Amino acid sequence: MALDNETFELMKDSVTRFVRDRLVPAEDTVEQTNEVPEEIIQEMRDLGLFGLSIPEEYGGLGLNMEQECEVIHELCKASLTFRSVIGTTVGIGSQGLVMTGTEEQKKQYLPRLASGEIMSSFCLTEPDAGSDAASLRTVAIKDGDDYVLNGTKRFITNALRAGMLTVMARTNPDKKGASGISAFLVDPKTPGVTIAKADEKMGQRGTKTSDIIFEDARVPASALLGGDEGQGFYTAMKVLDRGRLHLSSVSTGISERIIAEALSYAAERKQFGTPIGEFQLVQAMLADSQAELFAGKAMTLDAAKKYDRKEEIAMLAACCKMFTTEAAGRIADRAVQIHGGSGYMAEYKVERFYRDVRLLRLYEGTTQIQQLVIARNMLKSLAN
């Protein structure tokens, strides 16, 4: 499903105005307080941002992947912290449910997620299982009509805000690989579930990531996502393929903002009586950044269109995520360089963006994992 073009353009214009009029002016407050103001979160609800990817029959906007990428690009022209508020609900926190949930599970959670009444988190990473997700140790052991969860999840975005957790756990401890993993929809208020304090991070102040500890947390069998054991890891991989396109648009959106900051500074700052933007070496940095932004946007939207046509995009999604996140790092680095000594000062936002974008190359699959996905798909195609 997708919105018709006219309605979608109106919606996107609303997001553009929201970013310009509300989010950008609030960036310094978020940086100083480490909190996103509640009134801004409510405005996100009112705009329907929590329901971008949730089907219309469950109260969402039902955007297709291409439309979602365009909206996320616009939203991420402001501090990435704002996107993080809706990010897990729009992306990895809800899409397993959309893709494989039972009708009862969808009716229970999706309308509340779409409205922003509750937020969701995706619980895959563990202290000893990051890139090697298939080695996770959290277990969910069947006990009568319930499952009992034990284990620890790490770096879980929006855990402190969540009303639903999508938890990956091993239901068959005898199976050490992916096939022993199942997914569960867990209420964070369940006895035995403890959400730790928010992590202190290098950047993206105002985002909330935390450990989640499960100690004999008992959930009903109806919490098993899709009602089938052993499907959790495969669902997670499908969700992450889609999420990599989402994150590619996060990367292109913030890259466009960083370029705008660097361009503005280069046009105003004078050295030797001349705006530094007139110097060819500065122009080279601006030009390289603009070319990488253009390439990243084109790649992402092309892959999103293929996703909407139900084509296989695992390799393309990995290409997009690898290229756009690495490009964002280079673009931020050039912006600091263009600002010179000022670029290292907190007074100018480019040092903040420099720290913020560093995370993009790490979560939902590091650059090195994307390289493995790309190469393995290349070799697989050759074998076929």
Secondary structure, DSSP 8 states (H G I E B T S, - for coil): ----HHHHHHHHHHHHHHIIIIIHHHHHHHHHHSS--HHHHHHHHHTTGGGTTS-GGGTS----HHHHHHHHHHHTTS-HHHHHHHHHHHTHHHHHHHHH--HHHHHHHHHHHHHTSSEEEEE--BTTBSS-GGG---EEEEETTEEEEEEEEEEEETTTTEEEEEEEEES-TT--SGGGEEEEEE-TTSTTEEE------SS-TT--EEEEEEEEEEEEGGGBGGG-TT-HHHHHHHHHHHHHHHHHHHHHHHHHHHHHHHHHHHHH-EETTEEGGGSHHHHHHHHHHHHHHHHHHHHHHHHHHHHHTT---HHHHHHHHHHHHHHHHHHHHHHHHHHGGGGGSTTSTHHHHHHHHGGGGTTTS-HHHHHHHHHHHHHHHHH-
